[in-house]
Amino acid sequence: MKCASCQTDNPVGARFCLNCGSALASRCTNCQTELPAGARFCMQCGQPVRTVSAADDARLTRLAAAAPVPLAEKVRAAVDLTGERRVVTVLFADVVASTALAEELGAETWMAVMNQAFDRITPAIYHYEGTIARLVGDGLWAFFGAPVAHEDDPVRGVRAALDLIRAAEGYGAQVRERFGVEFAMRACLHTGSVVVGAVGADLRYEYTAMGPTVNLAARLKFSAEPMSVVITENTYRFVAPIFETHDLGPIDVKGIDEPVRIHRVDGLKAEPGRVRGLAVAGLESPMVGRDAELAALVQLCEAVQAGLGRAVLILGEPGLGKTRLIAEWRNVLQRQGRYISARWAQGHGLSYGQGLAYHLLIDLLRSIIGAPESASEAETRAILRSLSGELWGAEAEEVYPYLAHLLSLKLEPEESARLQVLDPQALQTQYVTALRRLLQSLSSQQPLVLVLEDLHWADPSSAELLIRLLPLASTSPLLFCMVTRPERDAPGWKLVTNAREILGGSLTEIALQALSEGDSRQLVANLLQIEALPDDVRSVILRKAEGNPFFVEEVIRMLIDRGAIVRKGSDWVAGTGIRDVEIPDTLQSLLLARIDRLPEDVKHTLRVAAVIGRQFPVRVLAEVLDGEASG
């Protein structure tokens, strides 16, 4: 058998080259089928064969070894994924006009350029906990959703692509200066299904694409401009509320019968919308089943309006409507502005942010001063300086430098020198002092509502500083609102336990429960404006959703997308396949992300239970597990 890397003839049956050590068994890069020597097309899926060179193999090994330790541990924990179907967002990145560049620079120089290029862009992938699925020549494929799943993998993939292109722009400038050539990359994304194989100790894993999932992402490159990010409609529907995009229309893609609609991603929206729910489908419903909780929040604002400080904890599992409750609460305050006047600020935890120091606190601070994430550094600096002058006049220099430093704004030389002499603990104390002074000054002008959303994703440093700010709820007219899932091992939960100890009776706790059957039926009726929806259709929706408002909305959206329910005049009627619907991809991602965090023995029990059925006596599960153990 001839080695594809060094062309050495090897004995029949050899698995690795006796000269260079490269693997001799070729696999299809699309479906991973093992191929005989000399195969030009895959006998399983018909795709052209692209061999992985020894250089690519070594490069992939090096890049995998550079994965952050927390991500590597999560990937290795996914050892039992073999055969699992996963919804993934595939990111394909490659170099524009790489063949011409390689010829101009020469093989050795080009290899060095590509090694550095991949070193520059892979941190963006790892930052959002994507994994490198394969690497061939100038092309890199990364998966978001396997082997490690998150509920927002499409958003992570697009964010990674934008960061990747930003890194490539900086590297391209260096290549241009050194070699006098134009170096540019492009990033393309598609969301679809793969079947994941075993994960090796070196973080490599195999996969089988279901349909055109992997190859479609790569083929989009022919429609992508240099230094741009292009996504398919499959990815767009998950991320449209978050990113500014431009519809590029449908394109023809080799191997796919129907045209594929694509979009260019230009960046983050100044004011991101809701990723979840049916608003994007044009369906809305008044909030259902949360009247008592909403009334409690309004009452707390009335107390703050009267000059008292308060705090509230809103607890709930994913999808129970925490964010919707907050939005409805804010709407009520705006409608009752002449009775309850309050300054509103909101910070959000990021699902990938526990390793980003102060990310939750920085987001809250930006909201407090009115500087969105999309604001430039110069704009943010001007906003903060103006507010500091209004609040403290000549004393602004006692506060401004520390708030600016927390926001990573450039300081004047004398300001920077003052901070450089502080050790980390002293600097953190100055952050707290500056933030405390800011909150006291603002709340003396107008009651202040501070909402901390997705506290379960908070970073430890934000939680520590916020704990030190909690006592303000006892002395100033402000309201701390902590919104979180009941995840007691998350760093943000420390803020919850301290709030209970520090604030005592000033803390109100609101625990959201699943909707009753009556409220669920009302939500379905509101969303679909139903008078005559068949009972069996309604029952399918309610059974799938089990009282979770987000699940209700996502099941309805999936049924509409797949034509299982269709509008006929002013009514909705059952289409084909209404009783055969699966769990929507959005819910699969959320559920898989939670399952992946379970201990391995618990995950195994869950898999066994899934095989047995939806409902069964516990003794049946126990007997099956006992049988496995004894066998």
Secondary structure, 3 states (H helix, E strand, C coil): CECCCCCCECCCCCCECCCCCCECCEECCCCCCEECCCCCECCCCCCECCCCCHHHHHHHHHHHHCCCHHHHHHHHCCCCCCCEEEEEEEEEEEECCHHHHHHHHCHHHHHHHHHHHHHHHHHHHHHCCCEEEEEECCEEEEEECCCCCCCCHHHHHHHHHHHHHHHHHHHHHHHHHHHCCCCCEEEEEEEEEEEEEEECCCCCEEEEECCCHHHHHHHHHHHCCCCCEEEEHHHHHHHCCCEEEEEEEEECCCCCCCCEEEEEEEEECCCCCCCCCCHHHCCCCCCCCCHHHHHHHHHHHHHHHCCCCEEEEEECCCCCCHHHHHHHHHHHHHHCCCCCCCEEEEEECCCCCCCCCCHHHHHHHHHHHCCCCCCCHHHHHHHHHHHHHHHHHHHHHHCHHHHHHHCCCCCCHHHHHHHHCCCHHHHHHHHHHHHHHHHHHHHHHCCEEEEEECHHHCCHHHHHHHHHHHHHHHCCCEEEEEEECCCCCCCCHHHHHHHHHHHHHHEEEEECCCCCHHHHHHHHHHHHCCCCCCHHHHHHHHHHHCCCHHHHHHHHHHHHHCCCEEEECCEEEECCCHHHCCCCHHHHHHHHHHHHCCCHHHHHHHHHHHHHCCCCCHHHHHHHHHHHHHC
